């Protein structure tokens, strides 16, 4: 009895302090080692740890994955290879601005024949509708963008759209730059491009997701949380949280 109680306490402590990472699967390892990835992406792997991130998210062959605000496609490419030909990746982004002088980089990624399972959904980050529900809904370093003044979004409604896009039992992964605890969300997002993890949990759980745990692989307690994430002294090495939420079955 005492042994069972100790094991239960240890399990609870592990969950509160961060979920343990299993060794990356063969599919994830091969996806990260893909020779088609740009050299610039590969050089960022030491900081962004894509193998650990995909394993934490539980991405596997045949999965449907949404990459929310994919930027240049750093994770989108890896997802595409990890889910394989029987899987799908939806890159969710905003439509091009009226004054845009070049197409969004993710369009070129999706047009590359070696990533033929990527579909770009460019109807807006708050009003999108996926062709089908996904196993994993992912956003990295961009959840705080929901609070940017220029987008003028109803954030709870946007998160509810995300909730509706996930299969029952599926997961929502939020990876973002840590702000000082209690920091006002809107000005912090707009000036520092950070967000208080507690604010994320509050909004995401209010939409119906259940918090499952976090990864501390990208944590950096030496980060000065009062600086913007593009500050040359810490760019690429910010303190980042990675939360896993699950949609109840």
N, C-alpha and C positions, 0 to 999 in steps of 0.2 A: 504493500500500500504506500509506504513512504517513498519507494522508488518511483512509483507511478506519479505521485505528487511532484517529485523533483523533476521528472521528465516534462510534466505539464507546465511547470513553472519555467523551465528552460525554453520550452517552445513558445510560451507567451513572451518571454524576454526577447527571443530572436525576432518575433514578429514586430514588437514595438521598436526595436533598434535597427531593423532592416532585414529583409528576407535574404537568406543565403542563396548564393549563385551556384547552380549546377554547371558542370563543364559544358561548353557549347556543343550542340549536336553537330553531326557530320554535315547536315544541310546548311547550318549557319556558318560553320567554318569554311565550307566551300564558297558560300556567297561572299564572305568577306575577302577571300583569296581570289575572287574573280579578276582575271587579267584585264577585263574590259573597263574596270573602274578607273576614273581619271587619277593621274598621279597626285594632283592636289588633294583629292579625297583621301587617298591612302596615307598621305603625310599627316592627316588629321586624326588618324585612327588611334594613336597613342593617347590623345586627349579625349576623344569621343567614345572610345571603347565599344564599337558596334557589335562585336560578338557577344559581349556580356549583356548589352542592351536588348538584343533580339532574343537571347535565351531567357532573360528576365520577363520579357513580354510573352514568351511562349510561342513565338512564330515558328511554324512548321510547314512542310510541304502540303500543298492543297489548300492552305488557308486563304481567306479573303482579308486583306489588310487595307485600311484607309490611312494615308499619310497626309495629315492636316497641316496646311501651309508648308509645303515641301521645300521651298526655296530652290536651290540648284539641284536637288535630288540626291543629296548625300545618302540619306537612308532609303529613299525610294528605290534606288538601284539595288541595294542590298536586299531589301524586301522582295523585289522581283525575282532575284535568283534564289532566295531562301524558300519561297512558296512554290517555285517551279512552274512548269507548264500547266499544271492542273489548278494552280492558284491564280489569284487576281490581286492587283494593287490599284487602288483608286487614289489619285493625287488631288486633294481638295484645295482649291485656291480661289482667289478673287478674279473676276474678269479683268482684262487689261484696262489700265487707266486711259482716258481719252487722249492724253498727251504722251502716251507711251511711244518711245522711239525704237524699241526692239521687243520681240516676242519674249514671253516668260521663258526662262531657261528650262523649266520642266517640260515644255512642249518638245524640245529637242531630245530630251531623255526618252519620252514616250514614243517618239518617232524612230528611235534606234531599233532596228530589227531584233537585236539581242535582248531587248526589254519589251517584247511584244505583249506581255500580260499587264502592261500599265495603261490605265485609262485616266485622262485628265478630266476632272469635274470642276469647271471654272465658272460656276453659277453663283459663287459668293460663299464666304466662310460662315455666314449666318443663315443663308437661304438655300443651301445645297440640298440635293436629294440623291442619294446613291442608288444605283441600279438594283442593289440587293444589300441586305444587312451583312456586316463583317464580323469576323472572329476577333480582330484586333483593330482598335482605333487608336492611332498614335499621333502625338504631337511633341516635337522637340524644340525647345528654346523659343516657342512661339505662342504658348497659351496666353501670356501676358498681352499679346497683340489684340486679343478680344477687347481690351480696355483702352486701346489707343483712341484718342479723341477724333482723329480723322475718319475712323470707321463708324463711330456713333452707333454702337451695337447695343442691343438688349442682351446682355451676357447670359442671364439665366435662360432665356429663350434659345440662345445659340447652343448652350450646353444641353438643353433638352433635345435639340435636333441631333446632337451627337449621340445622346442616349438612345434615341429612336433608331439610329443607324447601326447599333450594335446588336448582334444576336443575343438572345437570352443565354447567359452563361459566358458571354464574351467579355473582353476586357478593354478598358480605356487606360492608356498609359500617358501620363503627363510628365515631361521632363522640362525643367525650366531653371532659370537663374534665381538664386535665393535672394530675397530682400530682407532687410532688418525686420524682426518680428513686430507686428503691429503697424508696419508702414502703410500709409494711405495708398490704396491700390492704384487708382487712376493716375495721380501725378508720378508715382514711382514707375509705373509701366511706361509712361510717356517720356520720362527724363532719363531713367537708369536702365530701362528694359529688364526689370526684375519684378518679382512678385513674392509676397509672403506665402509660403506653402500652406499655412493655416487658412488663408483666404481661398485657396484652390480647393481644399478639402470641403470647406463649407458650401461652396457653390456646386461642386460636383456631386456631393452626397445629397444635396437638396434636390437634384435632378432625378435621384433614384439609385445611383450607383452605390455600391458598398466598398469601403476602403479595405484593401486586402494586405497592403504592406508597401514597403519602399526598398529601393536599392540605394546604398550609400557609396557605390563605386565612383561616382563623380563628385562626391563631397570634397570640399577644400576649405577647412576652417581658417586657413590663413588669408582667405579672400577678405578684402575691405568692402563690406556690403554697401558703403556709402558712395562707391564709385560706379560709373556706368560700365556696362559690360564691354564696351568698345575701347575702354581706356587701355593704352598700350602696355601698361604695367601688368595687366591681368587678362587681356583678351585671349580666349581659348582655354583659360585656366580658372574660370569662375567657380564659385561654390554652387553646385547644381543638385537639385533634388529630383528623384525619379519615383513617382507614385503609381501604384497599380490599383485600379478600381475594377470591380466586376459587376456586371449587370445580373441581377438575380434571375434564376430560371423560372 
